[in-house]
């Protein structure tokens, strides 16, 4: 039997039959098989599978790793994650690695207790929220994005784009939230806008309890820190042409948040988008 056919059959039955059983059925010794694997070029992957993987990677602008691409592939044809990973590596289709964000340190004048304490799991919507401000240095002048994330499904439920990193910016974001009757915690860092008396009073008026990270510990607010990293890398870092006018920067952020909430699947959400996951919630 031709070596390439044997290799194809072993790969086809991977996960269903052991390599030993397949080789015994084909009357091929393990030694011979291993020699073929070493000396014969890899069998070409199915062209339809390669084409589908390339299409999915390009459609999602190389934002997904092999696990998410495998999930999408299996909606149309059967393929295991090892095969998908090998094809992505071979054709340079891997997810583009996000640059590490520098830690920012600051000494706030006032803090509240760290209630969240890196427990980012929530059992229902609007149980735990996370908020932060990030720089948008991609237009003609500096812009800022203030956003609030629901930790239940990582959905961005409120946001404001402003040319100032001030109290008005974060209050505008906060005011997009409804008054909340059930217990709700809003976590932030120790930035001056969050320690402001007027901000904390507005949080209290909405029936929300505040929580704050430890100083110099961005990991205490990791989910929204990661979101801001994804936003920048999957837009402005991958598509430098978007770094132009403030209007284009703002529109790009708005479009990305819509994409993130409605379409961007997450492994931790069972390969659903935030809104898909929220819609599956039953109280």
C-alpha positions as CSV (number, residue, x, y, z in Angstrom):
1,X,0.0,0.0,0.0
2,X,1.2,3.5,-0.8
3,X,2.7,5.3,2.2
4,X,0.6,8.5,1.6
5,X,-2.6,6.4,1.7
6,X,-1.6,4.8,5.0
7,X,-0.8,8.2,6.5
8,X,-4.1,9.6,5.4
9,X,-6.0,6.6,6.9
10,X,-4.2,6.9,10.2
11,X,-5.0,10.6,10.3
12,X,-8.6,10.0,9.3
13,X,-9.2,7.5,12.1
14,X,-7.4,9.6,14.7
15,X,-9.6,9.9,17.8
16,X,-11.7,6.9,16.7
17,X,-9.2,4.1,16.5
18,X,-5.7,3.8,17.9
19,X,-2.8,4.1,15.5
20,X,-1.8,0.5,16.4
21,X,-5.2,-0.9,15.3
22,X,-5.2,1.0,12.0
23,X,-1.7,-0.2,11.2
24,X,-2.5,-3.8,12.1
25,X,-5.6,-3.7,9.8
26,X,-3.4,-2.4,7.0
27,X,-0.7,-4.9,7.8
28,X,2.0,-2.2,8.2
29,X,4.5,-2.3,11.1
30,X,4.9,0.7,13.4
31,X,8.6,0.9,12.4
32,X,7.8,1.2,8.7
33,X,5.1,3.7,9.4
34,X,7.4,5.9,11.5
35,X,10.0,5.8,8.7
36,X,7.4,6.9,6.2
37,X,6.4,9.8,8.5
38,X,10.1,10.8,8.8
39,X,11.1,10.5,5.2
40,X,8.0,11.2,3.2
41,X,6.6,14.8,2.9
42,X,3.5,15.5,4.9
43,X,0.3,14.5,3.1
44,X,-1.4,17.6,1.8
45,X,-4.4,18.8,3.8
46,X,-7.8,18.6,2.1
47,X,-8.0,21.7,-0.1
48,X,-11.5,22.5,0.9
49,X,-10.5,22.5,4.6
50,X,-7.5,24.8,3.9
51,X,-9.7,27.1,1.9
52,X,-12.3,27.3,4.7
53,X,-9.7,28.0,7.3
54,X,-8.1,30.7,5.2
55,X,-11.5,32.3,4.6
56,X,-12.4,32.2,8.4
57,X,-9.1,33.7,9.4
58,X,-9.4,36.5,6.9
59,X,-13.0,37.2,7.7
60,X,-12.2,37.6,11.4
61,X,-9.0,39.6,10.6
62,X,-6.8,37.1,12.4
63,X,-8.4,37.8,15.7
64,X,-9.1,34.1,16.5
65,X,-6.7,31.3,17.6
66,X,-7.0,27.7,16.4
67,X,-9.5,26.7,19.0
68,X,-12.1,29.3,17.9
69,X,-11.3,28.6,14.2
70,X,-11.9,24.9,14.9
71,X,-15.3,25.7,16.4
72,X,-16.3,27.7,13.3
73,X,-14.9,25.1,10.9
74,X,-16.9,22.3,12.5
75,X,-20.1,24.2,11.7
76,X,-19.4,23.3,8.0
77,X,-17.1,20.2,8.1
78,X,-15.4,17.9,10.5
79,X,-11.9,18.7,11.6
80,X,-10.0,18.3,14.9
81,X,-8.1,21.1,16.5
82,X,-4.7,19.6,15.8
83,X,-5.3,19.6,12.1
84,X,-6.6,23.1,12.2
85,X,-3.6,24.3,14.2
86,X,-1.2,22.6,11.8
87,X,-2.8,24.2,8.8
88,X,-2.8,27.7,10.5
89,X,0.8,27.3,11.3
90,X,1.8,26.1,7.8
91,X,0.0,29.0,6.0
92,X,0.9,31.7,8.6
93,X,-2.7,32.1,9.7
94,X,-2.2,32.3,13.4
95,X,-3.8,34.9,15.6
96,X,-1.7,38.0,15.8
97,X,-0.2,38.3,19.3
98,X,-1.2,41.4,21.2
99,X,1.6,43.6,22.4
100,X,2.0,43.6,26.2
101,X,0.5,46.6,27.9
102,X,2.7,48.6,30.2
103,X,1.6,48.6,33.8
104,X,0.4,51.9,35.0
105,X,1.0,53.0,38.6
106,X,-0.6,55.8,40.3
107,X,-1.3,56.8,43.9
108,X,-5.0,57.6,44.4
109,X,-6.1,59.9,47.2
110,X,-9.1,57.8,48.2
111,X,-10.2,54.2,47.7
112,X,-13.0,51.8,48.6
113,X,-12.7,48.1,49.5
114,X,-11.7,45.6,46.8
115,X,-14.9,43.5,46.9
116,X,-14.5,41.7,43.6
117,X,-11.0,40.5,44.7
118,X,-10.3,39.0,41.2
119,X,-13.5,36.9,41.3
120,X,-14.8,37.8,37.8
121,X,-17.5,35.1,37.7
122,X,-21.2,36.2,37.9
123,X,-24.3,34.1,38.0
124,X,-26.6,36.6,36.4
125,X,-26.5,39.8,34.3
126,X,-25.9,43.1,36.1
127,X,-24.4,41.3,39.2
128,X,-20.8,42.4,38.7
129,X,-19.7,45.2,36.4
130,X,-16.2,46.5,35.5
131,X,-15.3,50.0,34.3
132,X,-12.1,51.7,33.0
133,X,-10.8,54.5,30.8
134,X,-8.3,53.8,28.0
135,X,-6.3,56.1,25.7
136,X,-7.1,56.2,22.0
137,X,-3.9,57.9,20.5
138,X,-4.8,57.2,16.9
139,X,-6.4,60.3,15.5
140,X,-5.3,63.9,15.1
141,X,-5.6,64.4,18.8
142,X,-5.9,62.2,21.9
143,X,-9.3,60.6,22.5
144,X,-10.4,58.5,25.5
145,X,-12.8,55.6,25.8
146,X,-14.8,55.1,29.1
147,X,-16.6,51.8,29.1
148,X,-18.5,49.5,31.5
149,X,-18.5,45.7,31.1
150,X,-21.0,43.2,32.5
151,X,-18.8,40.4,33.9
152,X,-21.6,37.9,33.4
153,X,-21.1,37.7,29.7
154,X,-18.2,40.3,29.1
155,X,-20.7,42.5,27.2
156,X,-19.9,46.3,26.9
157,X,-23.2,47.7,28.2
158,X,-22.2,51.4,28.3
159,X,-19.4,53.5,26.8
160,X,-18.4,57.1,26.0
161,X,-15.8,58.4,23.6
162,X,-14.5,61.8,24.7
163,X,-11.6,64.2,24.1
164,X,-11.2,64.6,27.8
165,X,-10.4,62.1,30.6
166,X,-12.5,63.8,33.1
167,X,-15.4,63.3,35.5
168,X,-18.0,64.3,32.9
169,X,-16.8,61.4,30.6
170,X,-17.2,58.7,33.3
171,X,-20.5,60.1,34.6
172,X,-21.9,60.1,31.0
173,X,-21.0,56.4,30.8
174,X,-22.4,55.7,34.3
175,X,-25.7,57.4,33.4
176,X,-26.3,55.0,30.6
177,X,-26.9,52.3,33.2
178,X,-30.4,51.8,34.6
179,X,-31.3,52.0,38.3
180,X,-30.6,48.6,39.6
181,X,-32.8,46.9,42.2
182,X,-30.8,43.7,42.8
183,X,-27.3,43.6,44.3
184,X,-24.8,44.9,41.9
185,X,-21.0,45.7,42.2
186,X,-19.1,48.1,40.0
187,X,-15.4,47.6,40.0
188,X,-12.8,50.2,38.9
189,X,-9.2,51.2,39.4
190,X,-8.2,53.9,41.8
191,X,-8.3,56.7,39.2
192,X,-9.2,60.2,40.4
193,X,-12.5,60.2,38.4
194,X,-13.6,57.1,40.3
195,X,-12.7,58.4,43.7
196,X,-14.5,61.7,43.1
197,X,-17.4,62.3,45.6
198,X,-19.9,63.1,42.9
199,X,-19.1,60.0,41.0
200,X,-19.4,57.8,44.1
201,X,-22.7,59.4,45.1
202,X,-24.1,58.8,41.6
203,X,-23.1,55.1,41.8
204,X,-24.9,54.9,45.1
205,X,-28.0,56.6,43.7
206,X,-28.3,53.8,41.1
207,X,-28.2,51.2,43.9
208,X,-24.7,50.0,43.0
209,X,-21.9,49.1,45.4
210,X,-18.4,50.3,44.4
211,X,-15.2,48.1,44.4
212,X,-11.7,49.2,43.6
213,X,-8.5,47.4,42.5
214,X,-5.3,47.5,44.6
215,X,-2.8,50.2,43.6
216,X,-0.6,49.3,40.6
217,X,-2.5,46.0,40.0
218,X,-4.2,46.2,36.5
219,X,-4.8,42.4,36.9
220,X,-7.5,43.2,39.5
221,X,-9.5,44.6,36.6
222,X,-8.3,42.1,34.0
223,X,-11.5,41.5,31.9
224,X,-12.0,45.2,30.8
225,X,-8.2,45.7,30.5
226,X,-8.2,42.8,28.1
227,X,-11.1,44.2,26.2
228,X,-9.4,47.5,25.6
229,X,-6.3,45.6,24.5
230,X,-8.4,43.5,22.0
231,X,-10.1,46.6,20.7
232,X,-6.8,48.4,19.9
233,X,-5.0,45.4,18.5
234,X,-7.8,44.1,16.4
235,X,-8.4,47.4,14.8
236,X,-5.7,50.1,14.8
237,X,-2.7,47.8,15.2
238,X,-3.9,45.4,12.5
239,X,-5.2,48.1,10.1
240,X,-2.8,51.1,10.4
241,X,-4.9,53.0,7.8
242,X,-7.5,53.5,10.5
243,X,-5.1,55.9,12.3
244,X,-6.3,59.1,10.7
245,X,-9.0,61.5,11.8
246,X,-10.8,61.5,15.1
247,X,-14.0,60.8,13.3
248,X,-12.7,57.6,11.8
249,X,-11.2,56.6,15.2
250,X,-14.5,57.1,16.9
251,X,-16.5,55.3,14.2
252,X,-14.0,52.4,14.3
253,X,-14.4,52.0,18.1
254,X,-18.2,52.1,17.8
255,X,-18.2,49.5,15.0
256,X,-15.8,47.3,17.0
257,X,-17.9,47.4,20.2
258,X,-21.0,46.3,18.1
259,X,-18.9,43.5,16.5
260,X,-17.5,42.5,19.9
261,X,-21.0,42.3,21.6
262,X,-22.9,40.7,18.7
263,X,-20.5,38.6,16.8
264,X,-17.1,38.0,18.5
265,X,-17.3,34.5,20.0
266,X,-15.5,33.8,23.3
267,X,-14.3,30.4,24.4
268,X,-15.3,31.0,28.0
269,X,-18.8,31.7,26.8
270,X,-19.1,28.4,25.0
271,X,-18.1,29.9,21.7
272,X,-21.0,32.4,21.8
273,X,-20.9,36.1,21.5
274,X,-21.7,38.2,24.7
275,X,-25.2,38.9,23.5
276,X,-25.9,35.3,22.4
277,X,-24.8,34.2,25.8
278,X,-27.0,36.7,27.6
279,X,-30.0,35.7,25.5
280,X,-29.5,32.1,26.7
281,X,-29.7,33.2,30.3
282,X,-32.8,32.0,32.2
283,X,-33.5,33.2,35.7
